[in-house]
Amino acid sequence: MLLDIEDLTIELPAGAAARPMLAEVSLRVGRGEVVGLVGESGSGKSTTARAVLRMLPEGARASGSVRVDGEDVLAMDPARLRRHRSRTVSMIFQDPRSAMNPVRRIGDFLTDPLTRVLGLSRRDAVVKAAELLASVGLSDPERRMRQRPHELSGGMLQRVVIAAALSTDPDLLLADEATSALDATTQAEVLALLRSIQEERRRAGSGIGTLFITHDLPLAAAYCDRVYVMYAGRVVEQQPARGLFADPKHPYTRGLLECSPSLGDDREPRPIPGRPPSLSDALTGCPFLPRCARAEAECETWAPVAVPLGGDGDGSERYGFAACRRLELVSRSSA
Amino acid sequence: MTTVTAGALIPVRVRARRPVPVMIAGGFLALVVVAAVCAPLIAPHAPDAVDLSASLAGTTSQHPLGTDASGQDLLSRVLYGARSSLLAPLALLALAALLGVTMGTVAAWRGGWVDTLLSRVTDVMYAFPGLLFVVLVIAVFGDGLTTSIFALGLAYAPTIARYTRSLALAERSKPYIDAYRVQGMSGTRICVRHLVPNLAGAIVGYLVVLFGEGLMSLATLSYLGFGAGSPSIDWGLMVQEGQDAVVQGALLPALVPGTAIAVVVVAFNIVGVRVSDRLGKGR
């Protein structure tokens, strides 16, 4: 398994928050796999992705494990960690414009990792950088490399960021809302680009794993192989994308799907009542309880556990799981 | 009666594109630098040529700005004096900026106890009267221009450190810095290659203002006899040498270098404020 997060809990120092930022998050990404991570703002998606790079919030304590290629990221020494960040994992950010040093040229942004990480000579790096820019579909790469970030559009910049992320040939790609800041057509182009890169690497034998973070559940369902849904720092459901879209099991996932409008569906989008819990809300029992339409008295004391869906109940990725007490009752009665 | 067409009567305030005082001050400073560099070419006399027969002469065609008690030409001395009076603050600021920017950046980047320690050290140095500190250093290491520059450099570092720290703290939280960390770049490299260069504009503007202040402090030290000493030619020293002549009714020997100091300091302030406004824009 390329990325294997197990029981990751991240807690802020006492007094700063009433609940952990992440609670017992388990998540896996295989080679060549595109895995979605969906949830509202503040649900812990980005915190999870940053934990893969051990970019923890200041003063936070992490328990559990984050393994990349079998090695625990949380236990790496500083030199190994820098190597891990620069070679094994690459991250694509939401807003490419703010993620780039505004006074450096586009070329510097690409040649820097090439010379610093791969040890290429300056001249080779320039050639390779131009190739990379061409491969992400940027016209006239030589000219682009002399330009500065403000001279390029958002879509073009995101291509540059993707080219830079791929330049060190990483095993794992973390796309944190990589297309959310782009308009619809550009978004489609960037997604197609990411897909084609994924395919290319898969055929070349060096499967690259992608963790695709978005707040857009239909997008994740359409683009990813498997999708994790997060709520209040917990993974509440995991299913293969098709299954999740067709038959969401957790009431929160269902709510998310019902509030996204779709074509040919005349029903009013129905927002989930209430608001997502903040870090200052202490949660006992099921975190979704206050907003859940099907909540029962027992849910108030139920400690969330992943309930395997279908199959023989081994909770394997193929069938998925959801953390809802009502599902637990169903599976127990059928057993 | 009270109907007013919206916008029609409201005068549109057009921002002056060329601020005249800044251009005048900048032009003047450029002139001073050129004059200092070309002093041997334009000075009418050798700056140390003694001519006792022309002692304390007023403005004459021979001596446009008059002479001092030893009959040395004041115009020539002011021109030559510009050299040390401009170079010394430059050296002083280079030292202060090196120390201050390093301390400020390290404090902002590392945070925690490093920040606390450096900030306290800065506070202590800040709270200590600058001139007193400089006089103490001179008392220990002896007087002279080099010691003055060194002492003032130390005295100015805390101000620059504070300023840099506040800028660096804001810059550090920007996403692009985060992106470099995510890419596995070391903290030192991020600071040296990306963070400090992006602060450079604001810091340079601040340094230009400090330049005028440094020039004045050095002149003060020279005047008090701690800085540049005779036979070197320095504006502060010239004022001190000229003050005896004031008693004898000759104002020029003290007035000429004094005016030079005042005008150059004011010009640096005008330009410095403008530069920090322009370069520090968007902060």
Interface residues (C-beta under 8 A of the other chain):
Chain A: R50 L53 M55 E58 L81 R82 R83 H84 R85 S86 R87 S90 M91 F93 D95 S98 A99 M100 N101 P102 V103 R104 P113 R116 V117
Chain B: G111 K174 P175 Y176 D178 A179 Y180 R181 V182 Q183 G184 M185 S186 R189 H194 P197 N198
